Amino acid sequence: MTFVQLIDCKTSQFDEMNRLMDTWVEQTKGKRTATHSVIGKDRSDGSHFVEIVEFPSYEEAMRNSGLPETERIFQEMVALCDEIPTFTDLDVVRDEQLYAGTARRFFETVSTRGELPPLDDLFAENYHDHDSAHEQDVLGMDAMRREVEMWRGGFDMDFGVEDQICQGDRVCTRWNLRATHKGEFLGITATGKEVTMAGTTIFRFGEHGKIVEGWWQYDRLGLMGQLGALEGLER
């Protein structure tokens, strides 16, 4: 579950603190586990600042806190504060922007070259996939992984996200695909052709922030035509 920490402090030396945070980012590059950080300034009190730091989980936040660089920078930060800063630990139970980011990350993950990265941080174990091109739904994260690997076995794929709309626990993504037909796909041997396809995917998210259900619409017939699979059917 995504975890957020709120750091509330008062300081008359914000510029120095800002430089200190830049130093921490540089020193912990490749090691820190924070995924997003925002600092807000109180409009009614110019010395009051709140930092919102996001982590993939509470455990990752604790690992981040355990870095020696974090402890050293924290002591220097306290010295710059007018008062001892306070910390509020929050488990994120709903975040529509986070859902959109996770949906986008799926398309980025599918587009990676080499071995397919794990999908367990994206999909729930009981994931349910609806694809209009399939007679039966795909059930379970492992089955979804096999489906993805089938596509990746046939194509080098690059997804582009055109639009995303969030509503409640659902994210609708309009995407385009550019791909090279490098391997067998649905019985069609590799042609080396460059193909394109557009589509729309709706993902539903669970309380844990993972994708639990998906609906796909895309121009599969157009794709098959680009591969030359429909030539014998044309008149």
SVG drawing of the C-alpha trace seen along z (x, -y; Angstrom):
<svg xmlns="http://www.w3.org/2000/svg" viewBox="-16 -35 42 56">
<polyline fill="none" stroke="black" stroke-width="0.4" points="0.0,0.0 1.3,-3.5 2.6,-5.4 2.8,-9.2 4.7,-11.1 3.8,-14.7 6.7,-16.7 5.5,-19.9 8.1,-22.5 8.7,-26.2 11.9,-27.9 13.2,-31.3 16.0,-29.7 14.1,-28.0 16.7,-28.7 19.3,-26.9 16.9,-24.1 16.1,-23.9 19.8,-23.6 20.1,-20.9 17.3,-18.9 19.1,-19.2 22.2,-17.8 20.2,-14.8 18.7,-14.0 22.2,-14.0 23.8,-11.9 21.0,-9.3 20.7,-9.0 20.0,-5.4 19.3,-4.5 16.3,-6.6 12.9,-5.0 10.7,-8.2 8.8,-8.4 7.3,-11.9 7.9,-14.9 6.0,-18.2 6.7,-21.2 4.0,-23.7 4.3,-27.1 1.5,-28.3 -0.1,-31.4 -0.9,-32.9 2.6,-32.1 5.6,-32.5 7.8,-30.5 5.5,-27.4 6.2,-24.7 4.8,-21.2 6.6,-18.6 4.6,-15.6 6.7,-12.6 5.3,-9.5 6.7,-6.0 5.6,-2.7 5.0,-1.3 5.6,-1.9 8.5,0.6 10.2,-1.3 9.8,-4.5 11.5,-2.9 14.3,-1.6 14.7,-5.2 14.8,-6.5 17.5,-4.0 20.0,-5.4 22.9,-7.0 22.6,-10.1 19.0,-10.5 19.9,-10.5 22.7,-13.0 20.6,-15.4 17.7,-15.1 19.9,-16.4 21.0,-19.3 17.4,-20.0 16.3,-20.1 19.1,-22.7 17.6,-24.9 14.0,-24.7 12.6,-27.2 10.8,-24.4 11.1,-20.6 9.4,-19.3 6.4,-17.0 5.7,-13.9 2.4,-12.3 2.4,-8.8 -0.4,-8.0 -1.5,-4.9 -3.0,-6.1 -6.4,-4.6 -7.4,-6.5 -5.5,-8.6 -6.9,-9.0 -3.7,-10.6 -1.8,-7.6 -4.2,-5.3 -3.4,-7.2 0.3,-6.9 0.0,-3.2 -2.0,-2.8 0.7,-4.7 3.4,-2.7 1.8,0.5 2.2,-0.7 5.7,-1.8 6.5,1.6 5.1,3.4 7.2,1.3 10.5,2.2 13.1,4.3 14.5,7.5 12.9,9.6 9.4,8.5 9.7,6.9 7.5,8.3 3.8,7.2 2.9,7.8 3.2,4.2 0.7,3.3 -1.9,6.1 -3.8,7.9 -3.6,11.7 -7.3,12.0 -7.1,9.6 -9.9,10.0 -9.3,8.9 -12.0,8.3 -10.8,8.2 -13.3,7.9 -11.0,10.0 -11.1,13.0 -13.9,15.5 -13.0,15.9 -11.8,13.4 -8.3,13.6 -8.3,14.4 -5.4,13.9 -2.2,11.9 -0.2,14.9 -2.6,15.3 -2.3,11.6 1.5,11.9 1.3,14.7 -1.0,12.6 1.5,9.7 4.4,12.0 2.5,13.4 2.3,9.9 5.9,9.0 7.0,12.3 5.5,11.1 6.4,7.4 8.9,4.9 6.3,2.5 6.3,-1.2 3.1,-2.5 2.2,-6.2 -0.4,-7.5 -2.6,-10.2 -5.2,-10.9 -6.2,-9.7 -9.4,-10.3 -9.9,-9.3 -13.2,-8.8 -13.5,-7.1 -11.6,-3.8 -11.3,-3.8 -8.8,-5.2 -9.5,-5.4 -6.3,-5.6 -6.4,-6.3 -3.2,-5.0 -1.4,-4.4 1.0,-1.6 4.0,-1.5 5.5,1.9 7.9,4.0 6.6,7.5 9.7,9.5 8.2,13.0 5.3,15.3 1.9,13.8 -1.3,15.7 0.2,18.1 1.7,15.3 5.5,15.6 7.7,12.5 7.4,10.1 9.6,7.3 6.8,4.8 6.3,1.6 2.7,1.4 0.5,-1.0 -2.7,-0.6 -4.9,-2.8 -7.0,-1.7 -8.6,-2.5 -8.2,-0.7 -10.2,-1.1 -8.6,0.2 -10.4,0.5 -8.3,0.3 -8.7,1.9 -8.1,0.3 -4.5,1.6 -3.8,-0.6 -3.4,2.3 -5.3,3.0 -8.1,5.5 -10.1,5.4 -9.5,4.2 -11.5,3.6 -9.8,3.3 -11.0,1.9 -8.5,1.7 -8.3,2.2 -7.1,5.7 -8.6,6.2 -6.6,3.2 -3.4,4.7 -4.0,8.1 -4.4,6.2 -1.1,4.4 0.5,7.8 -0.9,9.1 -3.2,11.7 -6.3,10.4 -4.9,10.4 -6.5,13.8 -9.9,12.5 -9.9,9.4 -11.8,9.2"/>
</svg>
